[in-house]
Amino acid sequence: MNEGSTHFGFSEIASANKAQKVGEVFTSVADRYDLMNDLMSLGSHRLWKDFALARSGVRAGHHVLDVAAGSGDMTTRFARQVGASGRVVMTDINASMLACGRARLLDKGIGPTIDLLLADAETLPFAPAQFDCVSIAFGLRNVTRIPKALASMKSMLKPGGRVLILEFSHPVSGLLSRAYDLFSFSVIPPLGRMVTGDEPSYRYLVESIRRHPDQDTLAQMMADAGLEDVAYHNLSGGIVAVHTGFCY
């Protein structure tokens, strides 16, 4: 891949164009995003997010930055965990997804206690060392320059804080990998067409998972960004992984 190019699914495009193209995908699917998550994962995404919360170390009074927060599932969990004495900031690069997230949080009575900001994961617009936890759930694979985003997230941490990454990854079993590929490419894009009227966006999402770094590669990228005690835990046979790394 050329220095000025990156992947968009299985296609190669100019790096400068990826954010716009990813934005178009999520603008298209925003209003049905949560429904599709339930259908694609058979509801498992809720359990994955609950497990990630348990690995976050977040407790009452903590300050949490939820990056690429989308419709606010993790933001909701963090808000309940930190309580009235804590603070949660919800960011996303896509205005449509951020608006959907804000509406869902308001429906749950949580919205007034959350700060929302349109922001790029690669250049988070906060002073350093403000947060006890910086989280990104199912958003890192859509970032153009993952190392830059990891460095930006690490810089937001207070000493002792952690970066938490929940992301689709690579199945550890060959048999599971083949079954997962069959489901992903045969079922998800047509399901996207039926539910959202947008098959290409869901084909991109399937392809983007295949292009995302595997567990060990991402762990090394986190270490290269200056995070310490980097570890990961596979869920559903490695279809999803939770990565953590600390700032001391």
One Martini backbone bead per residue (centre of mass of N, CA, C, O) as a GRO file, in nm:
protein
  248
    1MET     BB    1   0.097   0.035   0.022
    2ASN     BB    2   0.077   0.351   0.000
    3GLU     BB    3   0.141   0.621   0.194
    4GLY     BB    4  -0.134   0.780   0.074
    5SER     BB    5  -0.282   0.512   0.157
    6THR     BB    6  -0.579   0.307   0.209
    7HIS     BB    7  -0.836   0.128   0.346
    8PHE     BB    8  -1.172   0.031   0.206
    9GLY     BB    9  -1.184  -0.237   0.283
   10PHE     BB   10  -1.075  -0.387  -0.022
   11SER     BB   11  -0.996  -0.104  -0.086
   12GLU     BB   12  -0.799   0.153  -0.237
   13ILE     BB   13  -0.727   0.472  -0.090
   14ALA     BB   14  -0.708   0.778  -0.003
   15SER     BB   15  -0.653   0.893   0.307
   16ALA     BB   16  -0.819   1.167   0.275
   17ASN     BB   17  -1.104   0.990   0.209
   18LYS     BB   18  -1.199   0.806   0.445
   19ALA     BB   19  -1.369   0.976   0.642
   20GLN     BB   20  -1.589   1.040   0.434
   21LYS     BB   21  -1.673   0.744   0.364
   22VAL     BB   22  -1.743   0.659   0.650
   23GLY     BB   23  -1.952   0.879   0.695
   24GLU     BB   24  -2.151   0.779   0.478
   25VAL     BB   25  -2.214   0.513   0.606
   26PHE     BB   26  -2.327   0.622   0.890
   27THR     BB   27  -2.543   0.807   0.776
   28SER     BB   28  -2.707   0.578   0.637
   29VAL     BB   29  -2.733   0.379   0.921
   30ALA     BB   30  -2.813   0.525   1.190
   31ASP     BB   31  -3.134   0.457   1.233
   32ARG     BB   32  -3.041   0.118   1.220
   33TYR     BB   33  -2.795   0.034   1.393
   34ASP     BB   34  -2.909  -0.122   1.641
   35LEU     BB   35  -3.073  -0.333   1.494
   36MET     BB   36  -2.833  -0.455   1.337
   37ASN     BB   37  -2.669  -0.544   1.581
   38ASP     BB   38  -2.873  -0.753   1.679
   39LEU     BB   39  -2.887  -0.923   1.418
   40MET     BB   40  -2.579  -0.983   1.364
   41SER     BB   41  -2.528  -1.089   1.688
   42LEU     BB   42  -2.777  -1.198   1.842
   43GLY     BB   43  -2.717  -0.988   2.097
   44SER     BB   44  -2.404  -1.009   2.183
   45HIS     BB   45  -2.310  -0.708   2.210
   46ARG     BB   46  -2.407  -0.673   2.504
   47LEU     BB   47  -2.208  -0.871   2.636
   48TRP     BB   48  -1.948  -0.742   2.532
   49LYS     BB   49  -1.997  -0.467   2.675
   50ASP     BB   50  -2.013  -0.574   2.963
   51PHE     BB   51  -1.726  -0.688   2.966
   52ALA     BB   52  -1.579  -0.424   2.906
   53LEU     BB   53  -1.670  -0.278   3.158
   54ALA     BB   54  -1.531  -0.478   3.356
   55ARG     BB   55  -1.235  -0.397   3.221
   56SER     BB   56  -1.220  -0.075   3.284
   57GLY     BB   57  -1.231   0.021   3.603
   58VAL     BB   58  -1.484   0.173   3.644
   59ARG     BB   59  -1.597   0.429   3.876
   60ALA     BB   60  -1.689   0.627   4.098
   61GLY     BB   61  -1.586   0.954   3.973
   62HIS     BB   62  -1.503   0.910   3.701
   63HIS     BB   63  -1.331   0.977   3.391
   64VAL     BB   64  -1.477   0.949   3.057
   65LEU     BB   65  -1.382   0.851   2.720
   66ASP     BB   66  -1.597   0.815   2.433
   67VAL     BB   67  -1.502   0.685   2.136
   68ALA     BB   68  -1.691   0.635   1.885
   69ALA     BB   69  -1.997   0.612   2.026
   70GLY     BB   70  -2.242   0.659   1.862
   71SER     BB   71  -2.536   0.536   2.024
   72GLY     BB   72  -2.431   0.495   2.345
   73ASP     BB   73  -2.385   0.222   2.496
   74MET     BB   74  -2.124   0.281   2.661
   75THR     BB   75  -2.204   0.550   2.780
   76THR     BB   76  -2.431   0.439   2.955
   77ARG     BB   77  -2.257   0.252   3.126
   78PHE     BB   78  -2.064   0.470   3.236
   79ALA     BB   79  -2.271   0.658   3.369
   80ARG     BB   80  -2.367   0.446   3.579
   81GLN     BB   81  -2.080   0.400   3.706
   82VAL     BB   82  -1.996   0.703   3.793
   83GLY     BB   83  -2.214   0.889   3.836
   84ALA     BB   84  -2.261   1.206   3.971
   85SER     BB   85  -1.933   1.234   4.029
   86GLY     BB   86  -1.892   1.203   3.734
   87ARG     BB   87  -1.760   1.172   3.383
   88VAL     BB   88  -1.889   1.191   3.040
   89VAL     BB   89  -1.749   1.168   2.710
   90MET     BB   90  -1.895   1.204   2.386
   91THR     BB   91  -1.765   1.083   2.073
   92ASP     BB   92  -1.776   1.180   1.717
   93ILE     BB   93  -1.735   1.219   1.362
   94ASN     BB   94  -2.053   1.174   1.340
   95ALA     BB   95  -2.344   1.351   1.348
   96SER     BB   96  -2.564   1.132   1.320
   97MET     BB   97  -2.465   0.946   1.548
   98LEU     BB   98  -2.466   1.160   1.773
   99ALA     BB   99  -2.769   1.218   1.757
  100CYS     BB  100  -2.864   0.934   1.824
  101GLY     BB  101  -2.724   0.917   2.097
  102ARG     BB  102  -2.861   1.157   2.231
  103ALA     BB  103  -3.153   1.051   2.208
  104ARG     BB  104  -3.110   0.793   2.375
  105LEU     BB  105  -3.013   0.930   2.637
  106LEU     BB  106  -3.268   1.099   2.684
  107ASP     BB  107  -3.469   0.858   2.701
  108LYS     BB  108  -3.293   0.755   2.970
  109GLY     BB  109  -3.202   1.020   3.141
  110ILE     BB  110  -2.877   1.088   3.064
  111GLY     BB  111  -2.799   1.328   2.877
  112PRO     BB  112  -2.752   1.578   3.085
  113THR     BB  113  -2.467   1.423   3.198
  114ILE     BB  114  -2.348   1.460   2.904
  115ASP     BB  115  -2.082   1.504   2.693
  116LEU     BB  116  -2.072   1.640   2.358
  117LEU     BB  117  -1.852   1.562   2.064
  118LEU     BB  118  -1.708   1.654   1.773
  119ALA     BB  119  -1.458   1.401   1.688
  120ASP     BB  120  -1.130   1.294   1.629
  121ALA     BB  121  -0.937   1.027   1.724
  122GLU     BB  122  -0.655   1.154   1.620
  123THR     BB  123  -0.764   1.458   1.750
  124LEU     BB  124  -0.813   1.514   2.052
  125PRO     BB  125  -0.974   1.812   2.212
  126PHE     BB  126  -0.773   1.781   2.477
  127ALA     BB  127  -0.630   1.785   2.753
  128PRO     BB  128  -0.414   1.624   2.912
  129ALA     BB  129  -0.482   1.410   3.169
  130GLN     BB  130  -0.827   1.363   3.229
  131PHE     BB  131  -0.855   1.038   3.222
  132ASP     BB  132  -0.928   0.708   3.337
  133CYS     BB  133  -1.086   0.647   3.058
  134VAL     BB  134  -1.042   0.517   2.719
  135SER     BB  135  -1.290   0.449   2.471
  136ILE     BB  136  -1.338   0.194   2.201
  137ALA     BB  137  -1.628   0.075   2.011
  138PHE     BB  138  -1.634  -0.028   1.699
  139GLY     BB  139  -1.406   0.209   1.565
  140LEU     BB  140  -1.103   0.157   1.491
  141ARG     BB  141  -1.135   0.035   1.193
  142ASN     BB  142  -1.228   0.340   1.082
  143VAL     BB  143  -0.956   0.444   1.108
  144THR     BB  144  -0.695   0.566   0.932
  145ARG     BB  145  -0.480   0.611   1.192
  146ILE     BB  146  -0.422   0.414   1.445
  147PRO     BB  147  -0.161   0.515   1.585
  148LYS     BB  148  -0.267   0.806   1.625
  149ALA     BB  149  -0.512   0.731   1.800
  150LEU     BB  150  -0.360   0.590   2.028
  151ALA     BB  151  -0.189   0.836   2.109
  152SER     BB  152  -0.427   1.021   2.173
  153MET     BB  153  -0.557   0.846   2.393
  154LYS     BB  154  -0.312   0.824   2.582
  155SER     BB  155  -0.289   1.140   2.639
  156MET     BB  156  -0.570   1.145   2.813
  157LEU     BB  157  -0.435   1.007   3.051
  158LYS     BB  158  -0.402   0.931   3.355
  159PRO     BB  159  -0.237   0.810   3.592
  160GLY     BB  160  -0.355   0.471   3.568
  161GLY     BB  161  -0.486   0.464   3.314
  162ARG     BB  162  -0.711   0.339   3.045
  163VAL     BB  163  -0.732   0.160   2.753
  164LEU     BB  164  -1.034   0.066   2.567
  165ILE     BB  165  -1.089  -0.214   2.338
  166LEU     BB  166  -1.364  -0.286   2.121
  167GLU     BB  167  -1.332  -0.551   1.870
  168PHE     BB  168  -1.311  -0.688   1.596
  169SER     BB  169  -1.155  -0.995   1.491
  170HIS     BB  170  -0.981  -1.315   1.509
  171PRO     BB  171  -1.032  -1.621   1.480
  172VAL     BB  172  -0.877  -1.912   1.632
  173SER     BB  173  -1.047  -2.088   1.437
  174GLY     BB  174  -1.082  -2.226   1.130
  175LEU     BB  175  -1.378  -2.314   1.143
  176LEU     BB  176  -1.492  -2.048   1.252
  177SER     BB  177  -1.385  -1.867   1.025
  178ARG     BB  178  -1.550  -1.996   0.795
  179ALA     BB  179  -1.832  -1.951   0.920
  180TYR     BB  180  -1.803  -1.643   0.951
  181ASP     BB  181  -1.763  -1.576   0.654
  182LEU     BB  182  -2.028  -1.689   0.551
  183PHE     BB  183  -2.210  -1.507   0.719
  184SER     BB  184  -2.097  -1.226   0.649
  185PHE     BB  185  -2.122  -1.243   0.321
  186SER     BB  186  -2.423  -1.380   0.298
  187VAL     BB  187  -2.598  -1.209   0.523
  188ILE     BB  188  -2.535  -0.906   0.595
  189PRO     BB  189  -2.576  -0.746   0.332
  190PRO     BB  190  -2.873  -0.837   0.278
  191LEU     BB  191  -2.975  -0.737   0.552
  192GLY     BB  192  -2.906  -0.440   0.500
  193ARG     BB  193  -3.100  -0.410   0.263
  194MET     BB  194  -3.368  -0.480   0.416
  195VAL     BB  195  -3.337  -0.273   0.665
  196THR     BB  196  -3.176  -0.004   0.511
  197GLY     BB  197  -3.112  -0.010   0.188
  198ASP     BB  198  -2.780  -0.090   0.247
  199GLU     BB  199  -2.539  -0.295   0.128
  200PRO     BB  200  -2.254  -0.158   0.093
  201SER     BB  201  -2.207  -0.077   0.391
  202TYR     BB  202  -2.205  -0.382   0.496
  203ARG     BB  203  -1.973  -0.470   0.322
  204TYR     BB  204  -1.767  -0.285   0.444
  205LEU     BB  205  -1.786  -0.384   0.739
  206VAL     BB  206  -1.688  -0.668   0.675
  207GLU     BB  207  -1.417  -0.587   0.542
  208SER     BB  208  -1.297  -0.420   0.780
  209ILE     BB  209  -1.253  -0.661   0.966
  210ARG     BB  210  -1.039  -0.808   0.782
  211ARG     BB  211  -0.833  -0.546   0.797
  212HIS     BB  212  -0.791  -0.577   1.080
  213PRO     BB  213  -0.599  -0.623   1.325
  214ASP     BB  214  -0.484  -0.845   1.509
  215GLN     BB  215  -0.429  -0.905   1.830
  216ASP     BB  216  -0.113  -0.884   1.832
  217THR     BB  217  -0.086  -0.633   1.656
  218LEU     BB  218  -0.248  -0.440   1.835
  219ALA     BB  219  -0.083  -0.474   2.090
  220GLN     BB  220   0.177  -0.355   1.962
  221MET     BB  221   0.057  -0.078   1.891
  222MET     BB  222   0.002   0.002   2.183
  223ALA     BB  223   0.294  -0.013   2.279
  224ASP     BB  224   0.404   0.195   2.068
  225ALA     BB  225   0.212   0.426   2.207
  226GLY     BB  226   0.291   0.371   2.537
  227LEU     BB  227   0.159   0.134   2.645
  228GLU     BB  228   0.092  -0.074   2.926
  229ASP     BB  229   0.002  -0.381   3.001
  230VAL     BB  230  -0.084  -0.535   2.755
  231ALA     BB  231  -0.412  -0.678   2.677
  232TYR     BB  232  -0.624  -0.968   2.594
  233HIS     BB  233  -0.972  -1.076   2.521
  234ASN     BB  234  -1.153  -1.330   2.405
  235LEU     BB  235  -1.456  -1.345   2.212
  236SER     BB  236  -1.616  -1.571   2.048
  237GLY     BB  237  -1.335  -1.698   1.944
  238GLY     BB  238  -1.231  -1.394   1.831
  239ILE     BB  239  -1.442  -1.212   1.696
  240VAL     BB  240  -1.380  -1.073   1.969
  241ALA     BB  241  -1.194  -0.803   2.142
  242VAL     BB  242  -1.029  -0.708   2.449
  243HIS     BB  243  -0.838  -0.420   2.507
  244THR     BB  244  -0.555  -0.325   2.720
  245GLY     BB  245  -0.402  -0.013   2.847
  246PHE     BB  246  -0.148   0.173   3.020
  247CYS     BB  247  -0.079   0.469   3.229
  248TYR     BB  248   0.221   0.571   3.435
   0.00000   0.00000   0.00000
